[in-house]
Every structure is written in structure tokens, then in C-alpha cells.
Amino acid sequence: MTLTALIRNAEMLQSAMDRGIFLQVVLNDRREEIIASQREQLLEGKDSDGNDMRPYYSEDLKPNGWFHSKESAMRYAMWKKTGISYPVNVQRNTDAPNLYINGMFHNDLEARAGSTSVGVYPKTSYAAGIMAKYGMNKFGLTSERWRKVLDDCKDRIIQLMKQELYE
């Protein structure tokens, strides 16, 4: 490879890095892993900051909420603890929603990677309604989960950068 070609490739590499192309490609390849991690996090009843999802069942009371009383909310919470078979075993504050009964909502989520961000989005109006109730910004991986995803991406990003530079 000539010095001129190497310089040209380095300029293209810099441009691709500035636009976030490598990260976008790698994260799009890992969408299923990201969504699986999001589903597990939701089963733990945790939001994107690592806090319990809110409102708690005991706070989700009529007239604007779902339950008629704190007692009915706690009966529901106990049913969710003992009456549902979950895809994975996780620990959760019983009062924190995990947004799971039959998996429909969890299956209606998708990850999308752009050049500057990655988000978890609803695929259906059903999922959009649930996400609106809790707040779109409450969905997404915690920083700890993101670190794991990004650590797993490093080698592939380096490989793509080397290809851009030397091919």
C-alpha cells in the first residue's frame, strides 16, 4: 500500500469514526443481545437508571391508575410473584412492575442503533402505550449493562477500523 493510499484510508477512517459508523454497525449486529438484556432488566423491575420501575403497583391507584386499592395492588403483586412462570429467574422488589404477564410487551420491543444513539423502541401501539405510561426515558439499559455490551463490541470495532485503514 502506498503512503498516499494509507493517508486516504486514514482520512476515510477518521470520517467514519466521526460519524459513529463502526459503533452503529456493531450495535446493529447486536440488537438481539441488547433486547435480551433489556428484557432481563425489566424482569428485575429496573429502569434505565437502575432504579425500580415506577409507579409501584401500590402507587398505581385509581382514578388515574390501574388498581382500586393498595390491597388489590398487593394481591396482584403477590400473584405476579407466585403465579407466573418467567423466562429467567431474577430478584425483584415485588411492588416494582416488571411489565411481564405473558411476554407480549417484552416481545414488542426492539433496539435501534443510529450514529449517535441506541434506543429501545416499541414495535406496536400496545407497547407504545405501556412505554408512555412509564416514560420513554425509563427504557434502555443501565450503564452497567451498556458497559458489558460495549466491552463485547471492542474487538469487532477494532477489526472494522483495521479493514478501513488497510484495505
C-alpha positions in Angstrom: 0.0 0.0 0.0 1.4 3.4 -0.9 1.7 6.2 1.6 -0.9 8.2 -0.4 -3.4 5.3 -0.2 -2.7 4.9 3.5 -3.4 8.6 4.1 -6.6 8.5 2.1 -7.7 5.4 4.1 -6.8 7.2 7.4 -9.0 10.2 6.3 -11.9 7.8 5.5 -11.3 6.1 8.8 -11.5 9.4 10.7 -14.6 10.4 8.8 -16.3 7.1 9.7 -15.3 7.4 13.3 -16.6 11.0 13.5 -20.0 9.8 12.2 -20.1 6.8 14.6 -20.3 4.3 11.7 -18.3 1.5 13.3 -20.3 1.6 16.6 -23.6 1.8 14.7 -22.7 -1.3 12.6 -21.6 -3.3 15.6 -24.5 -2.4 17.8 -27.0 -3.1 15.0 -25.4 -6.6 14.7 -26.0 -6.9 18.5 -29.7 -5.8 18.6 -30.9 -9.1 19.9 -28.3 -9.2 22.7 -29.3 -5.6 23.7 -33.0 -6.5 23.7 -32.4 -9.7 25.7 -30.5 -7.7 28.3 -33.4 -5.1 28.3 -35.9 -7.9 28.9 -33.9 -9.3 31.8 -33.5 -5.8 33.3 -37.3 -5.3 33.0 -37.9 -8.7 34.7 -35.8 -7.3 37.6 -38.2 -4.3 37.7 -35.4 -1.9 36.9 -35.4 1.3 34.7 -32.5 2.7 32.7 -31.0 4.3 35.8 -31.1 1.1 37.7 -33.9 2.2 40.0 -37.2 0.3 40.5 -39.7 1.0 37.8 -42.4 3.4 39.0 -45.2 3.8 39.7 -45.1 0.9 42.1 -48.2 -1.3 42.0 -49.2 0.2 45.4 -48.9 3.7 43.9 -50.8 2.9 40.6 -54.2 3.7 42.1 -57.4 5.0 40.5 -58.6 7.5 39.4 -55.7 7.7 37.0 -54.0 4.4 37.9 -54.9 0.8 37.5 -55.8 -0.5 40.9 -58.8 0.3 43.1 -56.9 -0.1 46.3 -53.4 -0.8 47.7 -54.8 -4.2 48.8 -55.8 -5.1 45.3 -52.4 -3.9 44.1 -50.6 -6.1 46.6 -52.7 -9.1 45.7 -51.7 -8.6 42.1 -48.0 -8.2 43.1 -48.2 -11.5 45.0 -49.9 -13.2 42.1 -47.1 -12.0 39.8 -44.5 -13.3 42.3 -46.0 -16.8 42.6 -48.5 -17.3 39.7 -46.4 -16.6 36.6 -43.6 -18.6 35.0 -40.9 -16.2 33.9 -38.3 -17.0 31.2 -35.4 -16.3 33.7 -35.1 -16.3 37.4 -34.3 -12.8 38.8 -34.7 -11.0 42.0 -37.2 -8.1 42.1 -38.9 -5.8 44.5 -42.4 -7.4 44.5 -44.0 -3.9 44.3 -41.9 -2.8 41.3 -43.5 -3.5 37.9 -41.7 -5.9 35.6 -44.2 -5.4 32.8 -44.5 -9.1 32.2 -47.5 -11.4 32.3 -47.3 -13.5 29.1 -44.3 -11.9 27.4 -46.3 -9.9 24.9 -44.9 -6.5 25.9 -41.3 -7.7 26.2 -41.6 -9.3 22.7 -42.9 -6.0 21.3 -39.6 -4.1 22.0 -36.8 -3.6 19.6 -33.4 -1.9 19.7 -32.3 0.6 17.0 -28.8 2.0 16.7 -28.1 5.3 15.0 -24.8 7.0 14.6 -25.2 8.9 17.9 -27.5 6.9 20.0 -29.1 3.5 20.6 -32.6 3.2 21.9 -35.3 0.7 22.9 -38.5 1.3 21.0 -42.0 -0.2 20.8 -42.9 -2.2 17.7 -46.7 -1.9 18.4 -49.1 0.6 19.7 -49.7 -1.7 22.6 -46.1 -1.5 23.7 -46.0 2.3 22.9 -48.9 2.8 25.4 -47.1 1.0 28.1 -43.8 2.8 27.5 -45.7 6.1 27.5 -47.2 5.3 30.9 -43.7 4.7 32.5 -41.8 7.3 30.3 -39.7 6.5 27.3 -36.6 7.6 29.1 -37.1 4.8 31.7 -36.4 2.2 29.0 -32.9 1.4 28.0 -30.0 -0.4 29.6 -28.3 0.6 32.8 -24.8 1.9 32.5 -23.5 -1.4 33.9 -25.3 -3.4 31.2 -24.1 -1.0 28.5 -20.5 -1.5 29.7 -20.9 -5.2 29.1 -22.3 -4.7 25.6 -19.6 -2.2 24.6 -16.8 -4.4 26.1 -18.1 -7.2 23.9 -18.0 -4.9 20.9 -14.4 -3.6 21.1 -12.7 -6.4 19.1 -15.2 -6.1 16.3 -14.9 -2.3 16.1 -11.1 -2.6 16.0 -11.4 -5.2 13.3 -13.6 -2.9 11.2 -11.2 0.0 11.7 -8.2 -2.0 10.5 -10.2 -3.1 7.5 -11.0 0.5 6.7 -7.4 1.6 7.2 -5.6 -1.2 5.3 -7.9 -2.3 2.5 
